[in-house]
Amino acid sequence: MTTLGCLTLENFQLQCGAVLREAQLVYQTYGELKSDRSNVILYPTSYAAQHSDIDWLIRPDSILDPTRWFIIIPNMFGNGLSSSPSNCKDCEPGEGFWFSHVDNVRAQEQLLREVFGIERLALIYGWSMGAQQAYHWGALRSDRVARIAALCGTARTTDHNRIFLLSLRTALTADPAWNGKRFEAVPERGFKAFARIYASWAASQAFYRQGIYYQLSYTSLEDYLLRGWELNYKKRDPHNLLAMIDTWLHCDISDNSTYKDDYIGALAAISANTLVMPATTDLYFPPEDCAAEAALIPRAKYLPIPSIWGHRAGNPYQNPEDEAFIRTAIRELLETRD
């Protein structure tokens, strides 16, 4: 059973100081909630993704089983469904305006409490920017999270990762359609550059060396870059893409009034059973960065995904081998005592 819903959050103040008069949090649920509300999995969205892009793994034979678990996908602010520059007048992009993961966690907590009466999560499962939100949940609401699965993501954006994000922003806004504040037309050249930068980081050198894209029914490297990347990003409003980059740039588990820049203290405060799963060839979130964070989380298990798919190993909708590896790890995690 699936249900699409939307929660309106009146006068919702963002961490940046802006106030959304009617913030919208769009969500999708899968499965049935037990009467004792003990079977809840929260699955936040990743960069540029909406719930329909990432729910492929919610199947009895895949990673998250909806016959056992009640799974909620809340759409991240800025992704085009929840409040975003494309659908909210209060979300006009500009200097000093940004969404944070603190904002996402606060809105998601209100959704759980007000709509479903849920006080505790059996698991928060997140890939990439979803993993960032999972870490924020673990630190900011440690008493409400039993388990965390953080795939291919870190709790704080590193300087190296920041350069990648700034290259995406620069490529998109270098298009002549950008007037310094908004796009006056579709940034065709910007999308082309943006997609090629993204593709170069998303998979490993070995992925390209072995020509895996031919196995995915692409006829050439250029065909893969166009149909596999550029056309997908052109489905998104470019202002939303910039908004989500800004969220990613601001990702820091300790940048809030609770931890006041104490990054080590924020990680140490995560009390959930935490599965840290980078990909061995991820260029966005290298395994060394993820291992360093896992060492600071008291109940963390570090389990890298052995894959040449790079960052995409954490969302293996075209890759049954990595899907099976993740499925086994998540089912073992869900069997652990909280």
C-alpha atoms as a printed R data frame, in Angstrom:
    type eleno elety resid chain resno      x      y       z
1   ATOM     1    CA   MET     A     1  0.000  0.000   0.000
2   ATOM     2    CA   THR     A     2  1.344  3.454  -0.922
3   ATOM     3    CA   THR     A     3  0.062  6.883   0.039
4   ATOM     4    CA   LEU     A     4  1.119 10.323  -1.172
5   ATOM     5    CA   GLY     A     5  0.686 13.193   1.289
6   ATOM     6    CA   CYS     A     6  1.657 16.764   2.004
7   ATOM     7    CA   LEU     A     7  2.108 18.451   5.380
8   ATOM     8    CA   THR     A     8  1.784 22.238   5.591
9   ATOM     9    CA   LEU     A     9  4.083 23.873   8.139
10  ATOM    10    CA   GLU     A    10  2.898 27.375   8.958
11  ATOM    11    CA   ASN     A    11  5.456 30.134   9.607
12  ATOM    12    CA   PHE     A    12  8.317 27.680   9.376
13  ATOM    13    CA   GLN     A    13 11.600 29.398  10.218
14  ATOM    14    CA   LEU     A    14 14.652 28.157   8.404
15  ATOM    15    CA   GLN     A    15 18.100 27.979   9.921
16  ATOM    16    CA   CYS     A    16 19.211 30.811   7.611
17  ATOM    17    CA   GLY     A    17 16.606 33.081   9.256
18  ATOM    18    CA   ALA     A    18 14.021 33.166   6.459
19  ATOM    19    CA   VAL     A    19 10.410 32.312   7.320
20  ATOM    20    CA   LEU     A    20  8.202 30.249   5.015
21  ATOM    21    CA   ARG     A    21  4.608 31.254   5.601
22  ATOM    22    CA   GLU     A    22  3.356 27.863   4.394
23  ATOM    23    CA   ALA     A    23  6.188 25.385   3.987
24  ATOM    24    CA   GLN     A    24  5.177 22.204   2.178
25  ATOM    25    CA   LEU     A    25  6.626 18.794   2.997
26  ATOM    26    CA   VAL     A    26  5.564 16.235   0.393
27  ATOM    27    CA   TYR     A    27  5.992 12.590   1.349
28  ATOM    28    CA   GLN     A    28  5.167  9.084   0.185
29  ATOM    29    CA   THR     A    29  4.539  6.059   2.411
30  ATOM    30    CA   TYR     A    30  4.868  2.345   1.647
31  ATOM    31    CA   GLY     A    31  3.516 -0.582   3.630
32  ATOM    32    CA   GLU     A    32  1.412 -0.522   6.784
33  ATOM    33    CA   LEU     A    33  2.172  1.068  10.146
34  ATOM    34    CA   LYS     A    34  1.934 -1.337  13.072
35  ATOM    35    CA   SER     A    35 -0.342 -0.376  15.928
36  ATOM    36    CA   ASP     A    36  2.666  0.018  18.240
37  ATOM    37    CA   ARG     A    37  4.486  2.088  15.553
38  ATOM    38    CA   SER     A    38  7.608 -0.034  15.916
39  ATOM    39    CA   ASN     A    39  8.240 -0.728  12.212
40  ATOM    40    CA   VAL     A    40  9.080  2.718  10.821
41  ATOM    41    CA   ILE     A    41 11.893  3.390   8.352
42  ATOM    42    CA   LEU     A    42 12.619  6.947   7.244
43  ATOM    43    CA   TYR     A    43 14.239  7.206   3.800
44  ATOM    44    CA   PRO     A    44 15.167 10.827   2.905
45  ATOM    45    CA   THR     A    45 15.821 11.857  -0.689
46  ATOM    46    CA   SER     A    46 19.212 12.485  -2.306
47  ATOM    47    CA   TYR     A    47 20.451 15.262  -4.607
48  ATOM    48    CA   ALA     A    48 17.954 16.136  -7.377
49  ATOM    49    CA   ALA     A    49 15.876 13.042  -6.529
50  ATOM    50    CA   GLN     A    50 12.170 12.878  -5.797
51  ATOM    51    CA   HIS     A    51 10.533  9.943  -4.049
52  ATOM    52    CA   SER     A    52  9.629  8.190  -7.302
53  ATOM    53    CA   ASP     A    53 13.302  8.217  -8.350
54  ATOM    54    CA   ILE     A    54 14.554  6.273  -5.335
55  ATOM    55    CA   ASP     A    55 11.697  3.962  -4.328
56  ATOM    56    CA   TRP     A    56 12.786  1.189  -6.705
57  ATOM    57    CA   LEU     A    57 14.442 -0.581  -3.736
58  ATOM    58    CA   ILE     A    58 11.208 -0.785  -1.735
59  ATOM    59    CA   ARG     A    59 10.178 -4.329  -2.678
60  ATOM    60    CA   PRO     A    60  9.930 -7.595  -0.743
61  ATOM    61    CA   ASP     A    61 12.926 -8.981  -2.666
62  ATOM    62    CA   SER     A    62 15.057 -5.838  -2.434
63  ATOM    63    CA   ILE     A    63 16.676 -3.653   0.230
64  ATOM    64    CA   LEU     A    64 13.607 -2.333   2.093
65  ATOM    65    CA   ASP     A    65 10.695 -4.754   2.470
66  ATOM    66    CA   PRO     A    66  7.278 -2.994   2.597
67  ATOM    67    CA   THR     A    67  5.555 -6.172   3.777
68  ATOM    68    CA   ARG     A    68  7.455 -5.870   7.092
69  ATOM    69    CA   TRP     A    69  8.235 -2.175   7.394
70  ATOM    70    CA   PHE     A    70  6.350  1.101   7.135
71  ATOM    71    CA   ILE     A    71  8.621  3.232   4.968
72  ATOM    72    CA   ILE     A    72  8.318  7.013   4.624
73  ATOM    73    CA   ILE     A    73 10.152  9.007   1.972
74  ATOM    74    CA   PRO     A    74 10.072 12.726   2.828
75  ATOM    75    CA   ASN     A    75 11.076 14.912  -0.099
76  ATOM    76    CA   MET     A    76 13.946 17.209   0.793
77  ATOM    77    CA   PHE     A    77 13.383 20.962   0.687
78  ATOM    78    CA   GLY     A    78 14.490 22.282  -2.694
79  ATOM    79    CA   ASN     A    79 13.781 19.114  -4.703
80  ATOM    80    CA   GLY     A    80 10.777 20.523  -6.575
81  ATOM    81    CA   LEU     A    81  8.019 18.732  -4.634
82  ATOM    82    CA   SER     A    82  8.499 20.047  -1.103
83  ATOM    83    CA   SER     A    83  9.004 23.815  -0.794
84  ATOM    84    CA   SER     A    84 11.516 24.882  -3.433
85  ATOM    85    CA   PRO     A    85 12.434 27.949  -5.477
86  ATOM    86    CA   SER     A    86 10.247 26.599  -8.305
87  ATOM    87    CA   ASN     A    87  7.039 26.426  -6.251
88  ATOM    88    CA   CYS     A    88  7.398 28.816  -3.296
89  ATOM    89    CA   LYS     A    89  7.550 32.617  -3.436
90  ATOM    90    CA   ASP     A    90  9.284 32.698  -0.048
91  ATOM    91    CA   CYS     A    91 12.068 30.498  -1.445
92  ATOM    92    CA   GLU     A    92 13.486 32.942  -3.984
93  ATOM    93    CA   PRO     A    93 17.190 32.244  -4.369
94  ATOM    94    CA   GLY     A    94 19.481 34.977  -3.181
95  ATOM    95    CA   GLU     A    95 22.357 35.779  -0.921
96  ATOM    96    CA   GLY     A    96 21.661 34.598   2.611
97  ATOM    97    CA   PHE     A    97 18.850 32.176   1.672
98  ATOM    98    CA   TRP     A    98 19.427 28.432   1.924
99  ATOM    99    CA   PHE     A    99 17.832 25.270   3.224
100 ATOM   100    CA   SER     A   100 19.766 23.190   5.755
101 ATOM   101    CA   HIS     A   101 19.521 19.620   6.930
102 ATOM   102    CA   VAL     A   102 18.494 21.007  10.303
103 ATOM   103    CA   ASP     A   103 15.439 22.383   8.470
104 ATOM   104    CA   ASN     A   104 14.791 19.006   6.848
105 ATOM   105    CA   VAL     A   105 15.054 17.128  10.157
106 ATOM   106    CA   ARG     A   106 12.742 19.576  11.975
107 ATOM   107    CA   ALA     A   107 10.109 19.280   9.244
108 ATOM   108    CA   GLN     A   108 10.393 15.493   9.091
109 ATOM   109    CA   GLU     A   109 10.092 15.217  12.868
110 ATOM   110    CA   GLN     A   110  6.916 17.298  12.761
111 ATOM   111    CA   LEU     A   111  5.557 15.021  10.029
112 ATOM   112    CA   LEU     A   112  6.239 11.888  12.062
113 ATOM   113    CA   ARG     A   113  4.732 13.302  15.240
114 ATOM   114    CA   GLU     A   114  1.677 15.163  13.893
115 ATOM   115    CA   VAL     A   115  0.569 12.905  11.043
116 ATOM   116    CA   PHE     A   116  1.534  9.436  12.288
117 ATOM   117    CA   GLY     A   117  2.156  9.728  16.037
118 ATOM   118    CA   ILE     A   118  5.619  8.223  15.578
119 ATOM   119    CA   GLU     A   119  8.147  8.856  18.344
120 ATOM   120    CA   ARG     A   120 10.991  6.524  17.337
121 ATOM   121    CA   LEU     A   121 12.481  5.226  14.107
122 ATOM   122    CA   ALA     A   122 13.561  1.629  13.682
123 ATOM   123    CA   LEU     A   123 15.908  2.804  10.931
124 ATOM   124    CA   ILE     A   124 16.816  5.887   8.971
125 ATOM   125    CA   TYR     A   125 18.235  4.830   5.623
126 ATOM   126    CA   GLY     A   126 19.965  7.377   3.425
127 ATOM   127    CA   TRP     A   127 22.195  7.542   0.370
128 ATOM   128    CA   SER     A   128 24.342 10.587  -0.467
129 ATOM   129    CA   MET     A   129 22.437 13.671   0.755
130 ATOM   130    CA   GLY     A   130 20.050 11.214   2.384
131 ATOM   131    CA   ALA     A   131 22.985  9.920   4.431
132 ATOM   132    CA   GLN     A   132 23.741 13.502   5.459
133 ATOM   133    CA   GLN     A   133 20.189 13.812   6.786
134 ATOM   134    CA   ALA     A   134 20.522 10.450   8.563
135 ATOM   135    CA   TYR     A   135 23.601 11.650  10.432
136 ATOM   136    CA   HIS     A   136 21.811 14.873  11.414
137 ATOM   137    CA   TRP     A   137 18.890 12.832  12.755
138 ATOM   138    CA   GLY     A   138 21.284 10.670  14.755
139 ATOM   139    CA   ALA     A   139 22.965 13.644  16.401
140 ATOM   140    CA   LEU     A   140 20.033 16.020  16.830
141 ATOM   141    CA   ARG     A   141 17.435 13.409  17.808
142 ATOM   142    CA   SER     A   142 19.587 10.628  19.227
143 ATOM   143    CA   ASP     A   143 16.831  9.301  21.478
144 ATOM   144    CA   ARG     A   144 14.482  8.828  18.542
145 ATOM   145    CA   VAL     A   145 16.652  6.763  16.190
146 ATOM   146    CA   ALA     A   146 17.447  3.083  16.804
147 ATOM   147    CA   ARG     A   147 19.534  2.433  13.665
148 ATOM   148    CA   ILE     A   148 21.199  4.401  10.895
149 ATOM   149    CA   ALA     A   149 22.328  3.203   7.483
150 ATOM   150    CA   ALA     A   150 24.492  5.906   5.891
151 ATOM   151    CA   LEU     A   151 25.450  4.987   2.343
152 ATOM   152    CA   CYS     A   152 28.016  7.034   0.432
153 ATOM   153    CA   GLY     A   153 27.753 10.210   2.478
154 ATOM   154    CA   THR     A   154 29.458 12.131   5.265
155 ATOM   155    CA   ALA     A   155 28.210 14.170   8.191
156 ATOM   156    CA   ARG     A   156 30.150 17.218   7.046
157 ATOM   157    CA   THR     A   157 31.064 18.443   3.573
158 ATOM   158    CA   THR     A   158 34.812 18.268   3.093
159 ATOM   159    CA   ASP     A   159 36.871 20.927   1.324
160 ATOM   160    CA   HIS     A   160 37.512 18.572  -1.597
161 ATOM   161    CA   ASN     A   161 33.797 17.872  -1.946
162 ATOM   162    CA   ARG     A   162 33.130 21.601  -1.709
163 ATOM   163    CA   ILE     A   163 35.285 22.235  -4.783
164 ATOM   164    CA   PHE     A   164 33.207 19.719  -6.744
165 ATOM   165    CA   LEU     A   165 29.983 21.456  -5.696
166 ATOM   166    CA   LEU     A   166 31.324 24.886  -6.578
167 ATOM   167    CA   SER     A   167 32.331 23.589 -10.013
168 ATOM   168    CA   LEU     A   168 28.727 22.464 -10.583
169 ATOM   169    CA   ARG     A   169 27.355 25.819  -9.473
170 ATOM   170    CA   THR     A   170 29.870 27.697 -11.615
171 ATOM   171    CA   ALA     A   171 29.130 25.576 -14.696
172 ATOM   172    CA   LEU     A   172 25.371 26.083 -14.411
173 ATOM   173    CA   THR     A   173 25.520 29.828 -13.735
174 ATOM   174    CA   ALA     A   174 28.114 30.430 -16.480
175 ATOM   175    CA   ASP     A   175 25.272 30.000 -18.970
176 ATOM   176    CA   PRO     A   176 24.207 33.287 -20.633
177 ATOM   177    CA   ALA     A   177 20.646 32.688 -19.363
178 ATOM   178    CA   TRP     A   178 21.854 33.510 -15.824
179 ATOM   179    CA   ASN     A   179 21.379 37.192 -14.972
180 ATOM   180    CA   GLY     A   180 23.191 37.068 -11.671
181 ATOM   181    CA   LYS     A   181 20.073 36.192  -9.669
182 ATOM   182    CA   ARG     A   182 17.883 33.968 -11.838
183 ATOM   183    CA   PHE     A   183 17.805 32.054 -15.116
184 ATOM   184    CA   GLU     A   184 15.872 33.957 -17.771
185 ATOM   185    CA   ALA     A   185 15.700 30.897 -20.049
186 ATOM   186    CA   VAL     A   186 16.676 27.225 -20.042
187 ATOM   187    CA   PRO     A   187 20.463 27.117 -19.470
188 ATOM   188    CA   GLU     A   188 21.234 24.690 -22.288
189 ATOM   189    CA   ARG     A   189 25.006 25.125 -22.188
190 ATOM   190    CA   GLY     A   190 24.959 25.173 -18.409
191 ATOM   191    CA   PHE     A   191 23.088 21.855 -18.205
192 ATOM   192    CA   LYS     A   192 25.542 20.271 -20.654
193 ATOM   193    CA   ALA     A   193 28.578 21.317 -18.599
194 ATOM   194    CA   PHE     A   194 26.847 20.485 -15.292
195 ATOM   195    CA   ALA     A   195 25.969 16.946 -16.392
196 ATOM   196    CA   ARG     A   196 29.454 16.168 -17.668
197 ATOM   197    CA   ILE     A   197 31.087 17.321 -14.455
198 ATOM   198    CA   TYR     A   198 28.635 15.218 -12.459
199 ATOM   199    CA   ALA     A   199 29.183 12.136 -14.607
200 ATOM   200    CA   SER     A   200 32.969 12.379 -14.323
201 ATOM   201    CA   TRP     A   201 32.740 12.119 -10.513
202 ATOM   202    CA   ALA     A   202 29.783  9.773 -10.125
203 ATOM   203    CA   ALA     A   203 31.462  6.594 -11.346
204 ATOM   204    CA   SER     A   204 35.017  5.375 -11.011
205 ATOM   205    CA   GLN     A   205 37.806  5.369 -13.555
206 ATOM   206    CA   ALA     A   206 37.451  1.567 -13.737
207 ATOM   207    CA   PHE     A   207 33.743  1.941 -14.602
208 ATOM   208    CA   TYR     A   208 34.649  3.997 -17.647
209 ATOM   209    CA   ARG     A   209 37.718  1.931 -18.501
210 ATOM   210    CA   GLN     A   210 35.558 -1.202 -18.677
211 ATOM   211    CA   GLY     A   211 32.845  0.583 -20.666
212 ATOM   212    CA   ILE     A   212 30.069 -0.472 -18.281
213 ATOM   213    CA   TYR     A   213 27.717  2.008 -19.942
214 ATOM   214    CA   TYR     A   214 27.602 -0.239 -23.028
215 ATOM   215    CA   GLN     A   215 26.063 -2.937 -20.799
216 ATOM   216    CA   LEU     A   216 23.342 -0.435 -19.918
217 ATOM   217    CA   SER     A   217 22.224 -0.161 -23.566
218 ATOM   218    CA   TYR     A   218 24.034  3.078 -24.386
219 ATOM   219    CA   THR     A   219 25.641  3.158 -27.817
220 ATOM   220    CA   SER     A   220 28.590  5.392 -26.974
221 ATOM   221    CA   LEU     A   221 30.113  7.481 -24.220
222 ATOM   222    CA   GLU     A   222 28.396 10.569 -25.627
223 ATOM   223    CA   ASP     A   223 25.046  8.750 -25.692
224 ATOM   224    CA   TYR     A   224 25.552  7.824 -22.030
225 ATOM   225    CA   LEU     A   225 26.409 11.405 -21.061
226 ATOM   226    CA   LEU     A   226 23.409 12.778 -22.927
227 ATOM   227    CA   ARG     A   227 20.665 10.286 -22.092
228 ATOM   228    CA   GLY     A   228 22.021  9.014 -18.790
229 ATOM   229    CA   TRP     A   229 22.894 12.407 -17.316
230 ATOM   230    CA   GLU     A   230 22.067 15.589 -19.207
231 ATOM   231    CA   LEU     A   231 18.453 14.773 -20.065
232 ATOM   232    CA   ASN     A   232 17.767 13.625 -16.500
233 ATOM   233    CA   TYR     A   233 19.019 16.883 -14.983
234 ATOM   234    CA   LYS     A   234 17.097 18.924 -17.546
235 ATOM   235    CA   LYS     A   235 13.918 17.532 -15.951
236 ATOM   236    CA   ARG     A   236 14.732 19.651 -12.894
237 ATOM   237    CA   ASP     A   237 14.340 23.387 -12.463
238 ATOM   238    CA   PRO     A   238 17.873 24.844 -12.415
239 ATOM   239    CA   HIS     A   239 17.007 27.064  -9.448
240 ATOM   240    CA   ASN     A   240 16.172 23.918  -7.468
241 ATOM   241    CA   LEU     A   241 19.485 22.348  -8.464
242 ATOM   242    CA   LEU     A   242 21.276 25.410  -7.091
243 ATOM   243    CA   ALA     A   243 19.214 25.303  -3.882
244 ATOM   244    CA   MET     A   244 20.183 21.678  -3.238
245 ATOM   245    CA   ILE     A   245 23.842 22.457  -3.943
246 ATOM   246    CA   ASP     A   246 23.616 25.143  -1.267
247 ATOM   247    CA   THR     A   247 22.139 22.630   1.194
248 ATOM   248    CA   TRP     A   248 24.990 20.261   0.434
249 ATOM   249    CA   LEU     A   249 27.560 23.050   0.801
250 ATOM   250    CA   HIS     A   250 26.123 23.915   4.232
251 ATOM   251    CA   CYS     A   251 26.147 20.294   5.448
252 ATOM   252    CA   ASP     A   252 27.845 20.154   8.847
253 ATOM   253    CA   ILE     A   253 26.423 18.018  11.638
254 ATOM   254    CA   SER     A   254 27.842 20.462  14.221
255 ATOM   255    CA   ASP     A   255 26.693 23.734  12.626
256 ATOM   256    CA   ASN     A   256 23.717 24.298  14.893
257 ATOM   257    CA   SER     A   257 22.811 25.637  18.319
258 ATOM   258    CA   THR     A   258 23.063 22.165  19.883
259 ATOM   259    CA   TYR     A   259 26.697 21.414  19.033
260 ATOM   260    CA   LYS     A   260 28.079 24.894  18.260
261 ATOM   261    CA   ASP     A   261 30.732 23.658  15.791
262 ATOM   262    CA   ASP     A   262 31.830 20.724  17.988
263 ATOM   263    CA   TYR     A   263 32.066 18.247  15.122
264 ATOM   264    CA   ILE     A   264 33.663 15.460  17.164
265 ATOM   265    CA   GLY     A   265 31.097 15.928  19.920
266 ATOM   266    CA   ALA     A   266 28.229 15.753  17.431
267 ATOM   267    CA   LEU     A   267 29.435 12.448  16.002
268 ATOM   268    CA   ALA     A   268 30.070 11.064  19.495
269 ATOM   269    CA   ALA     A   269 26.475 11.893  20.427
270 ATOM   270    CA   ILE     A   270 25.060  9.472  17.853
271 ATOM   271    CA   SER     A   271 23.850  6.555  19.965
272 ATOM   272    CA   ALA     A   272 22.124  4.531  17.226
273 ATOM   273    CA   ASN     A   273 23.531  1.344  15.764
274 ATOM   274    CA   THR     A   274 25.143  2.936  12.731
275 ATOM   275    CA   LEU     A   275 26.166  1.231   9.516
276 ATOM   276    CA   VAL     A   276 28.651  3.359   7.565
277 ATOM   277    CA   MET     A   277 28.714  2.137   3.963
278 ATOM   278    CA   PRO     A   278 30.876  4.062   1.525
279 ATOM   279    CA   ALA     A   279 31.768  2.670  -1.866
280 ATOM   280    CA   THR     A   280 35.402  1.692  -2.258
281 ATOM   281    CA   THR     A   281 35.669  3.841  -5.412
282 ATOM   282    CA   ASP     A   282 33.455  6.815  -4.451
283 ATOM   283    CA   LEU     A   283 35.069 10.103  -5.521
284 ATOM   284    CA   TYR     A   284 32.512 12.346  -3.762
285 ATOM   285    CA   PHE     A   285 32.725 10.669  -0.371
286 ATOM   286    CA   PRO     A   286 35.982  8.656  -0.325
287 ATOM   287    CA   PRO     A   287 36.049  5.652   2.013
288 ATOM   288    CA   GLU     A   288 38.853  7.257   4.038
289 ATOM   289    CA   ASP     A   289 36.571 10.181   4.947
290 ATOM   290    CA   CYS     A   290 33.742  7.830   5.903
291 ATOM   291    CA   ALA     A   291 36.053  5.592   7.943
292 ATOM   292    CA   ALA     A   292 37.311  8.599   9.904
293 ATOM   293    CA   GLU     A   293 33.738  9.514  10.853
294 ATOM   294    CA   ALA     A   294 32.808  5.922  11.693
295 ATOM   295    CA   ALA     A   295 35.674  5.832  14.186
296 ATOM   296    CA   LEU     A   296 34.076  8.735  16.065
297 ATOM   297    CA   ILE     A   297 30.578  7.195  16.295
298 ATOM   298    CA   PRO     A   298 30.290  4.919  19.368
299 ATOM   299    CA   ARG     A   299 28.200  2.106  17.846
300 ATOM   300    CA   ALA     A   300 29.295  2.319  14.233
301 ATOM   301    CA   LYS     A   301 30.160 -0.550  11.909
302 ATOM   302    CA   TYR     A   302 32.256  0.342   8.876
303 ATOM   303    CA   LEU     A   303 31.340 -1.754   5.832
304 ATOM   304    CA   PRO     A   304 32.490 -0.435   2.437
305 ATOM   305    CA   ILE     A   305 30.731 -1.608  -0.715
306 ATOM   306    CA   PRO     A   306 33.310 -3.344  -2.961
307 ATOM   307    CA   SER     A   307 32.356 -1.842  -6.292
308 ATOM   308    CA   ILE     A   308 33.730 -0.049  -9.363
309 ATOM   309    CA   TRP     A   309 30.454  1.882  -9.699
310 ATOM   310    CA   GLY     A   310 31.753  4.722  -7.540
311 ATOM   311    CA   HIS     A   311 29.145  6.879  -5.837
312 ATOM   312    CA   ARG     A   312 26.381  5.136  -7.747
313 ATOM   313    CA   ALA     A   313 27.117  1.889  -5.894
314 ATOM   314    CA   GLY     A   314 24.989  3.291  -3.083
315 ATOM   315    CA   ASN     A   315 21.935  3.536  -5.375
316 ATOM   316    CA   PRO     A   316 22.397  0.383  -7.469
317 ATOM   317    CA   TYR     A   317 19.185  0.296  -9.488
318 ATOM   318    CA   GLN     A   318 21.170 -0.939 -12.517
319 ATOM   319    CA   ASN     A   319 23.574 -3.085 -10.539
320 ATOM   320    CA   PRO     A   320 22.211 -6.319  -8.971
321 ATOM   321    CA   GLU     A   321 25.538 -7.290  -7.347
322 ATOM   322    CA   ASP     A   322 25.774 -4.120  -5.242
323 ATOM   323    CA   GLU     A   323 22.038 -4.279  -4.518
324 ATOM   324    CA   ALA     A   324 22.479 -7.779  -3.067
325 ATOM   325    CA   PHE     A   325 25.440 -6.666  -0.932
326 ATOM   326    CA   ILE     A   326 23.455 -3.754   0.515
327 ATOM   327    CA   ARG     A   327 20.313 -5.867   1.006
328 ATOM   328    CA   THR     A   328 22.220 -8.389   3.110
329 ATOM   329    CA   ALA     A   329 23.842 -5.665   5.222
330 ATOM   330    CA   ILE     A   330 20.563 -3.831   5.864
331 ATOM   331    CA   ARG     A   331 18.693 -6.984   6.830
332 ATOM   332    CA   GLU     A   332 21.445 -7.837   9.302
333 ATOM   333    CA   LEU     A   333 21.290 -4.297  10.714
334 ATOM   334    CA   LEU     A   334 17.524 -4.529  11.171
335 ATOM   335    CA   GLU     A   335 18.004 -7.722  13.169
336 ATOM   336    CA   THR     A   336 20.302 -6.030  15.703
337 ATOM   337    CA   ARG     A   337 18.910 -4.951  19.058
338 ATOM   338    CA   ASP     A   338 18.348 -1.231  19.431
